[in-house]
Amino acid sequence: MKNRFNRLTSKEWLPFQKSWFKYDTEEKLFTENVRFFIREEETEEKVFYYGDNSELLLNICESQNVGLIKATDFNNEALQYAIFDLRNSLNSIKNISDYQKIKEETINYCIKIFETLAHRRFLTVLIPNVFVEDKYMPLAWDLAWQLSSIFSLKDEKIACTNEEMSLKTTDNQKFIPNNKTFYCLYFRKDELSHGIFEEKKHVLFENKIQKTSSFTFKSSIPSWFILKPQPRKKNEILHPAKYPEELVSMFLNEFTTENANIFDPMSGTGSTQVASLKAKRNAYGTELSPFFAEIAFGRCSEIVAPKQTDLFQTPIENKFILLNKDAREISKYDFPEIDYLITSPPYWDMLNMKGAENQAKRVEKGLQTNYSDNTEDLGNIANYNQFIIDLANVYFNILDIMKSGSYLTIVVKNIKKKGKNYPFAWDLSDILLSKLILLPETFWCQDDINLAPYGYGNTFVSNTFHQYCLNFQKP
């Protein structure tokens, strides 16, 4: 197939499609983006750049025989690609007003760029989430929401650095991962773009200041990590979207101590409970599906009271309660007070999408492809907005049985469906921020999945190989 989008060979195209990457140098970062997003043929259309590294961009563009126009010199020139680098400016802001000024300037430039950017060509924004006035602020999410009213939000990539995350504060009891990430947000001018700015209203800037907790963090979790789970056992593979005990163990070690009460409202085959019991925590949860609830109960029972005892096995004295129940109906009488919640909810109704490669393999093996056929199952809700609201209400209900100051980790990822990007992780967080305090997100980066050449020769579509571990605290 001929590549009509850029100048890359198929071999060069594929690595750029991975949705996370290890950041090496500025030169490599900009070179890879410029080469991917400029046209296959030479043209008078230029590359727009907003940032403080224009000399490097000029050298890169000259090497690719494409013109560069700096933001300060822009005068409605025809464009084929635009880059906004907001990293340094946002890392140095002192208050939200500083961010609002940068955001306003960026939006104004984007409105102008929309008129001259070629159809179906891209705009990239490099932006971090940062601490501002002692609060963690997802500025990347906010700007993505705002710019998506002008352009179509098409994709994201996560740049994984080894730079240390730091917070200038005397409070050493906040959750601060031990390195940084930043976002590469990708927007496109296309038939779904409006070109008109409409502000998205949300609760982000009303987020409460995190109160000092008596809990001492170990800072053992990085902002990004590569985790390759152990192969699933026979009864575990029956679940179409099981998440690994190894992931649960990482967060249990950071957010809890021995004998803490751990909860998962959507337990599946019991990953959270199994990891909790092995870590000498008490394990609690609910599961809507009777089929999966039975598997989870059996796995927990085998840990607490194994049928075949091992002479060298340490007895497990911790408790577990696992109810076959809709999480929306949990009451304070079902469980003791909870210290920590960790869960991975349904990724909307994506398991009901037909034709996916993984789905086809499960059908071939006679395995279940969705969570259940229950109409009450959140994974069967077709309307995205209703799904997000219903899911958030599950967590709000559970807050009634959680201790003040306790923590939550929710493992999710943003979703692509029928050519549209749904920022599931950001949208869910936006609702939860009305009652919870946002902590820095961390990324589970998957490095054991084969890349597929989506969109080759036509447009950019990433392979989504990162998942958000969203972290919150109950005030």
C-alpha positions as CSV (number, residue, x, y, z in Angstrom):
1,M,0.0,0.0,0.0
2,K,1.3,3.4,-1.0
3,N,2.0,5.9,1.9
4,R,0.2,9.1,0.9
5,F,0.5,10.7,4.4
6,N,4.2,11.2,5.1
7,R,7.7,10.2,3.9
8,L,8.2,7.2,6.1
9,T,8.6,3.6,5.1
10,S,6.2,1.1,6.7
11,K,9.1,0.0,8.9
12,E,9.6,3.5,10.1
13,W,5.9,4.2,10.5
14,L,5.1,1.3,12.9
15,P,7.3,2.3,16.0
16,F,5.7,5.8,16.1
17,Q,2.3,4.2,16.6
18,K,3.1,2.9,20.1
19,S,1.1,5.0,22.6
20,W,4.0,5.4,25.0
21,F,7.7,5.9,24.5
22,K,10.8,6.3,26.6
23,Y,11.9,10.0,26.2
24,D,15.5,10.3,25.1
25,T,16.4,13.7,23.7
26,E,14.6,16.8,22.5
27,E,16.1,16.3,19.0
28,K,14.7,12.8,18.7
29,L,11.3,13.9,20.1
30,F,10.8,16.7,17.6
31,T,12.4,14.9,14.6
32,E,10.1,11.9,15.0
33,N,7.0,14.1,15.2
34,V,8.0,16.4,12.3
35,R,8.9,13.5,10.0
36,F,5.6,11.7,10.8
37,F,3.3,14.6,10.3
38,I,4.7,16.5,7.3
39,R,3.4,15.6,3.8
40,E,5.0,13.0,1.6
41,E,5.6,15.6,-1.2
42,E,7.4,18.9,-0.8
43,T,5.1,21.9,-0.5
44,E,5.0,25.6,0.4
45,E,2.9,24.7,3.5
46,K,4.9,25.4,6.7
47,V,5.2,23.9,10.1
48,F,4.0,26.2,13.0
49,Y,5.9,26.2,16.3
50,Y,5.0,27.6,19.7
51,G,7.7,27.1,22.3
52,D,11.2,27.9,23.4
53,N,13.2,25.6,21.2
54,S,12.7,27.2,17.8
55,E,16.4,26.9,16.8
56,L,16.3,23.1,17.1
57,L,12.9,23.0,15.2
58,L,14.4,25.2,12.5
59,N,17.3,22.8,12.0
60,I,15.0,19.8,11.9
61,C,12.6,21.4,9.4
62,E,15.5,22.5,7.1
63,S,16.8,18.9,7.1
64,Q,13.3,17.8,5.9
65,N,13.0,20.6,3.3
66,V,10.0,22.1,5.0
67,G,9.5,25.7,6.2
68,L,9.1,26.7,9.8
69,I,7.0,29.6,11.1
70,K,7.3,30.7,14.8
71,A,4.2,31.7,16.7
72,T,5.3,35.2,17.1
73,D,5.9,35.6,13.3
74,F,2.7,33.8,12.2
75,N,0.6,35.8,9.7
76,N,-1.9,33.3,8.3
77,E,0.6,31.3,6.4
78,A,-0.6,27.9,4.9
79,L,0.3,25.1,7.3
80,Q,0.6,21.4,7.1
81,Y,1.5,20.8,10.8
82,A,1.6,22.7,14.1
83,I,3.4,22.0,17.4
84,F,2.8,23.6,20.8
85,D,5.4,22.9,23.4
86,L,4.0,24.0,26.8
87,R,6.3,22.0,29.0
88,N,8.7,24.6,30.3
89,S,6.1,27.3,30.7
90,L,3.8,25.2,32.7
91,N,6.5,23.6,34.9
92,S,7.3,27.1,36.1
93,I,3.8,28.5,36.8
94,K,3.1,29.7,40.3
95,N,-0.7,29.8,40.3
96,I,-3.8,28.9,38.2
97,S,-3.9,32.5,36.8
98,D,-0.6,31.8,35.1
99,Y,-2.0,28.7,33.4
100,Q,-5.1,30.5,32.3
101,K,-3.0,33.1,30.5
102,I,-1.1,30.4,28.7
103,K,-4.3,28.5,27.9
104,E,-5.9,31.6,26.5
105,E,-3.0,32.4,24.2
106,T,-2.8,28.8,23.0
107,I,-6.6,28.8,22.2
108,N,-6.3,32.1,20.3
109,Y,-3.5,30.7,18.2
110,C,-5.4,27.5,17.5
111,I,-8.4,29.4,16.3
112,K,-6.2,31.2,13.8
113,I,-4.4,28.0,12.8
114,F,-7.6,26.3,12.1
115,E,-8.2,28.6,9.1
116,T,-4.9,27.8,7.4
117,L,-4.1,24.3,8.5
118,A,-4.6,21.8,5.6
119,H,-7.6,19.5,5.9
120,R,-6.9,16.2,7.8
121,R,-3.5,17.5,9.0
122,F,-2.4,17.4,12.6
123,L,-1.6,19.7,15.6
124,T,0.5,18.3,18.5
125,V,0.6,19.7,22.1
126,L,3.4,18.7,24.5
127,I,2.1,19.3,28.0
128,P,2.6,18.0,31.5
129,N,0.2,17.6,34.5
130,V,1.8,19.6,37.4
131,F,1.5,20.6,41.0
132,V,0.1,24.1,41.3
133,E,-0.3,25.9,44.6
134,D,0.2,22.5,46.4
135,K,-2.5,20.8,44.3
136,Y,-2.1,18.3,41.6
137,M,-3.6,19.7,38.4
138,P,-4.3,17.7,35.2
139,L,-3.7,20.7,32.9
140,A,-3.1,18.4,30.0
141,W,-6.6,17.0,30.3
142,D,-8.1,20.5,30.6
143,L,-6.4,21.8,27.5
144,A,-7.4,18.7,25.6
145,W,-11.0,19.2,26.5
146,Q,-10.9,22.9,25.5
147,L,-9.0,22.4,22.2
148,S,-11.3,19.5,21.2
149,S,-14.0,22.0,20.6
150,I,-11.9,23.5,17.8
151,F,-10.1,20.4,16.4
152,S,-10.9,16.7,16.7
153,L,-9.0,15.1,19.5
154,K,-7.5,12.0,17.8
155,D,-5.0,10.5,20.1
156,E,-2.4,10.7,22.8
157,K,1.1,9.4,23.5
158,I,2.8,9.3,26.9
159,A,6.4,10.3,27.1
160,C,8.1,8.4,29.9
161,T,11.1,10.2,31.4
162,N,13.5,9.4,34.2
163,E,13.4,12.9,35.6
164,E,12.5,13.0,39.3
165,M,9.0,14.2,40.3
166,S,9.4,16.8,43.0
167,L,7.1,19.1,45.0
168,K,8.4,22.1,46.9
169,T,6.5,21.6,50.2
170,T,7.2,20.7,53.8
171,D,4.5,18.1,53.6
172,N,6.1,14.8,52.9
173,Q,2.9,12.8,53.3
174,K,1.6,13.4,49.7
175,F,1.6,10.7,47.1
176,I,4.4,11.7,44.7
177,P,5.6,9.1,42.2
178,N,9.4,9.0,41.7
179,N,9.6,10.2,38.1
180,K,7.8,12.3,35.5
181,T,5.8,11.9,32.4
182,F,4.3,14.3,29.9
183,Y,1.6,14.1,27.3
184,C,1.8,14.4,23.5
185,L,-1.8,15.3,22.5
186,Y,-2.7,14.9,18.8
187,F,-5.5,16.9,17.2
188,R,-6.7,16.9,13.6
189,K,-8.6,19.3,11.4
190,D,-11.2,17.2,9.8
191,E,-14.9,16.8,9.0
192,L,-15.7,16.4,12.7
193,S,-13.9,19.6,13.7
194,H,-15.9,22.8,14.5
195,G,-13.1,25.4,14.4
196,I,-15.1,27.4,17.0
197,F,-14.0,27.5,20.6
198,E,-16.6,26.5,23.2
199,E,-15.3,26.3,26.8
200,K,-15.9,23.0,28.6
201,K,-17.1,23.6,32.1
202,H,-15.9,21.2,34.8
203,V,-14.9,21.0,38.4
204,L,-11.1,20.8,37.9
205,F,-10.3,24.2,39.3
206,E,-12.6,23.7,42.3
207,N,-10.6,20.7,43.5
208,K,-9.9,20.8,47.3
209,I,-6.4,21.2,48.6
210,Q,-5.3,17.8,49.8
211,K,-5.2,17.6,53.5
212,T,-2.2,16.3,55.4
213,S,-2.7,12.6,56.1
214,S,-1.2,10.5,58.8
215,F,-0.2,7.9,56.2
216,T,3.4,7.9,55.2
217,F,4.1,7.0,51.5
218,K,7.0,4.9,50.5
219,S,7.3,6.6,47.0
220,S,7.9,3.2,45.5
221,I,5.7,3.6,42.5
222,P,7.0,5.4,39.5
223,S,4.9,7.6,37.2
224,W,5.3,4.9,34.6
225,F,6.2,1.2,34.8
226,I,6.4,-1.8,32.5
227,L,4.5,-4.8,33.9
228,K,4.3,-8.2,32.2
229,P,1.9,-10.3,34.2
230,Q,2.3,-14.0,34.7
231,P,0.2,-16.2,32.3
232,R,-3.3,-16.6,33.4
233,K,-4.5,-19.9,34.9
234,K,-7.3,-22.0,33.5
235,N,-10.1,-20.5,35.6
236,E,-8.7,-17.0,35.2
237,I,-8.7,-17.0,31.4
238,L,-12.4,-17.4,31.5
239,H,-12.7,-13.7,32.2
240,P,-12.4,-11.5,29.1
241,A,-10.6,-8.6,30.8
242,K,-8.8,-9.8,33.9
243,Y,-6.2,-7.4,35.4
244,P,-3.1,-8.8,37.1
245,E,-2.5,-9.5,40.8
246,E,1.1,-8.1,40.3
247,L,-0.5,-4.6,39.6
248,V,-2.6,-4.8,42.7
249,S,0.4,-5.8,44.8
250,M,2.3,-2.7,43.7
251,F,-0.4,-0.3,44.9
252,L,-1.2,-2.3,48.1
253,N,2.4,-1.9,49.1
254,E,2.2,1.9,48.6
255,F,-1.2,2.8,49.9
256,T,-1.8,0.3,52.7
257,T,-0.3,-1.6,55.6
258,E,-0.9,-5.2,56.8
259,N,-4.4,-6.0,58.0
260,A,-5.9,-3.1,56.1
261,N,-9.4,-3.6,54.6
262,I,-9.2,-3.7,50.7
263,F,-12.2,-3.4,48.4
264,D,-13.1,-4.0,44.8
265,P,-16.7,-3.4,43.6
266,M,-16.2,-5.2,40.3
267,S,-14.1,-8.2,41.4
268,G,-14.2,-10.4,38.3
269,T,-12.2,-13.5,39.1
270,G,-10.8,-12.0,42.3
271,S,-7.5,-10.4,41.3
272,T,-7.8,-7.7,44.0
273,Q,-8.8,-10.2,46.7
274,V,-6.2,-12.8,45.9
275,A,-3.4,-10.2,45.9
276,S,-4.7,-8.6,49.1
277,L,-4.9,-11.9,51.0
278,K,-1.4,-12.9,49.9
279,A,-0.2,-9.5,51.2
280,K,-1.8,-10.1,54.6
281,R,-4.7,-7.7,54.0
282,N,-8.4,-8.3,54.4
283,A,-10.2,-8.7,51.1
284,Y,-13.7,-7.5,50.3
285,G,-15.7,-7.0,47.2
286,T,-18.8,-7.6,45.0
287,E,-19.2,-9.1,41.6
288,L,-22.4,-8.9,39.5
289,S,-21.9,-12.1,37.5
290,P,-22.6,-15.3,39.5
291,F,-20.2,-17.2,37.2
292,F,-17.2,-15.0,38.0
293,A,-18.2,-14.5,41.6
294,E,-18.0,-18.2,42.1
295,I,-14.6,-18.4,40.6
296,A,-13.3,-15.5,42.7
297,F,-14.8,-17.1,45.9
298,G,-13.0,-20.4,45.1
299,R,-9.7,-18.7,44.5
300,C,-9.9,-16.8,47.8
301,S,-11.0,-19.9,49.7
302,E,-8.0,-21.8,48.4
303,I,-5.7,-19.2,49.8
304,V,-7.4,-19.0,53.2
305,A,-8.1,-22.7,53.6
306,P,-6.2,-24.6,51.0
307,K,-7.4,-28.2,50.2
308,Q,-3.8,-29.4,49.8
309,T,-1.7,-27.9,52.6
310,D,2.0,-27.2,52.2
311,L,4.3,-27.9,55.1
312,F,6.1,-24.6,54.4
313,Q,3.0,-22.5,53.8
314,T,2.4,-19.6,56.2
315,P,-1.2,-19.7,57.5
316,I,-3.4,-16.9,56.2
317,E,-5.4,-15.4,59.0
318,N,-6.9,-12.5,57.1
319,K,-10.6,-12.4,56.2
320,F,-12.5,-12.1,52.9
321,I,-16.1,-11.4,52.0
322,L,-17.1,-11.6,48.4
323,L,-20.8,-11.0,47.5
324,N,-22.6,-11.8,44.3
325,K,-24.2,-8.3,44.2
326,D,-24.6,-5.2,42.1
327,A,-22.1,-2.6,43.3
328,R,-24.8,0.1,43.1
329,E,-26.6,-1.7,45.9
330,I,-23.8,-1.9,48.4
331,S,-24.7,-0.7,51.9
332,K,-22.8,0.1,55.0
333,Y,-24.1,-3.1,56.5
334,D,-22.4,-5.3,53.9
335,F,-18.7,-4.7,54.8
336,P,-16.5,-3.2,57.5
337,E,-15.0,0.2,57.0
338,I,-12.7,0.2,54.0
339,D,-9.1,1.5,53.9
340,Y,-8.4,1.3,50.2
341,L,-10.2,0.6,47.0
342,I,-8.5,-0.7,43.8
343,T,-10.5,-1.8,40.8
344,S,-10.6,-2.0,37.0
345,P,-14.1,-1.2,35.7
346,P,-15.6,-2.1,32.3
347,Y,-14.1,0.0,29.5
348,W,-17.6,1.0,28.4
349,D,-19.2,-1.6,26.1
350,M,-16.0,-2.3,24.2
351,L,-16.2,-6.0,24.8
352,N,-19.5,-6.0,22.9
353,M,-17.7,-4.7,19.8
354,K,-17.6,-7.4,17.1
355,G,-14.6,-8.2,14.9
356,A,-11.8,-7.4,17.3
357,E,-8.9,-9.8,17.0
358,N,-8.9,-10.8,20.6
359,Q,-12.7,-11.3,20.5
360,A,-12.3,-13.6,17.6
361,K,-9.7,-15.7,19.3
362,R,-11.9,-16.1,22.4
363,V,-14.9,-17.1,20.2
364,E,-12.7,-19.7,18.5
365,K,-11.8,-21.2,21.9
366,G,-15.4,-21.1,23.2
367,L,-14.7,-18.5,25.8
368,Q,-17.0,-15.7,27.0
369,T,-16.3,-12.4,25.2
370,N,-18.1,-10.0,27.5
371,Y,-18.7,-9.7,31.3
372,S,-22.3,-10.9,31.1
373,D,-25.6,-10.5,29.3
374,N,-27.2,-8.8,32.3
375,T,-28.9,-5.6,31.3
376,E,-27.8,-4.1,34.6
377,D,-24.1,-4.7,33.7
378,L,-22.3,-1.4,33.2
379,G,-20.4,-3.1,30.4
380,N,-23.6,-3.3,28.4
381,I,-24.6,0.4,28.5
382,A,-24.5,1.7,25.0
383,N,-24.6,5.4,25.7
384,Y,-21.2,6.7,26.7
385,N,-22.3,9.7,28.9
386,Q,-24.8,7.4,30.8
387,F,-22.1,4.9,31.3
388,I,-19.7,7.5,32.8
389,I,-22.3,8.8,35.2
390,D,-23.5,5.4,36.3
391,L,-19.9,4.3,36.9
392,A,-19.1,7.4,38.9
393,N,-22.2,6.8,41.1
394,V,-20.8,3.3,41.9
395,Y,-17.8,4.9,43.5
396,F,-19.8,7.7,45.2
397,N,-21.9,5.0,46.8
398,I,-18.9,3.1,48.1
399,L,-17.5,6.3,49.7
400,D,-20.0,5.8,52.4
401,I,-18.1,2.7,53.6
402,M,-14.6,4.2,53.2
403,K,-12.6,5.9,55.9
404,S,-12.0,9.6,55.7
405,G,-8.5,10.0,54.3
406,S,-8.6,6.6,52.5
407,Y,-7.4,6.1,49.0
408,L,-8.7,4.8,45.7
409,T,-7.0,3.5,42.5
410,I,-9.0,3.0,39.3
411,V,-7.3,1.3,36.4
412,V,-8.8,2.5,33.0
413,K,-7.7,3.6,29.6
414,N,-9.0,6.1,27.0
415,I,-11.1,4.5,24.3
416,K,-11.2,4.7,20.5
417,K,-14.5,3.6,19.0
418,K,-15.6,3.9,15.3
419,G,-13.0,6.5,14.5
420,K,-13.7,8.7,17.6
421,N,-11.6,9.2,20.7
422,Y,-13.4,9.0,24.0
423,P,-11.1,10.2,26.9
424,F,-12.6,7.8,29.4
425,A,-9.9,8.3,32.1
426,W,-10.3,12.1,32.0
427,D,-14.1,12.2,31.8
428,L,-14.5,9.8,34.8
429,S,-12.0,11.8,36.8
430,D,-13.8,15.0,36.0
431,I,-17.0,13.7,37.7
432,L,-15.1,12.1,40.6
433,L,-13.4,15.4,41.4
434,S,-16.6,16.7,42.8
435,K,-16.1,14.5,45.8
436,L,-12.5,13.3,45.7
437,I,-9.0,14.7,45.7
438,L,-6.9,13.9,42.7
439,L,-3.4,12.5,43.2
440,P,-0.8,12.1,40.4
441,E,-1.8,9.4,37.8
442,T,0.6,6.6,37.0
443,F,0.8,4.6,33.8
444,W,0.9,0.9,33.3
445,C,2.9,0.6,30.1
446,Q,2.5,-2.7,28.1
447,D,5.5,-3.8,26.2
448,D,4.5,-7.4,25.3
449,I,1.9,-6.7,22.6
450,N,2.5,-6.7,18.8
451,L,2.1,-3.4,17.0
452,A,-0.5,-3.2,14.2
453,P,-0.2,-0.7,11.3
454,Y,-3.5,1.1,11.9
455,G,-4.1,3.9,9.4
456,Y,-0.9,3.2,7.5
457,G,-0.5,5.6,4.6
458,N,-3.6,7.6,5.5
459,T,-3.5,9.0,9.0
460,F,-2.1,8.6,12.5
461,V,-3.8,6.1,14.8
462,S,-1.9,4.8,17.8
463,N,-1.8,1.3,19.3
464,T,-3.1,2.0,22.9
465,F,-0.5,0.2,25.0
466,H,-0.8,2.3,28.2
467,Q,-3.4,2.2,30.9
468,Y,-4.1,4.9,33.5
469,C,-3.9,4.1,37.2
470,L,-6.0,7.0,38.5
471,N,-5.4,7.8,42.2
472,F,-7.7,9.7,44.5
473,Q,-8.2,10.4,48.2
474,K,-11.4,10.7,50.1
475,P,-11.3,14.0,52.0
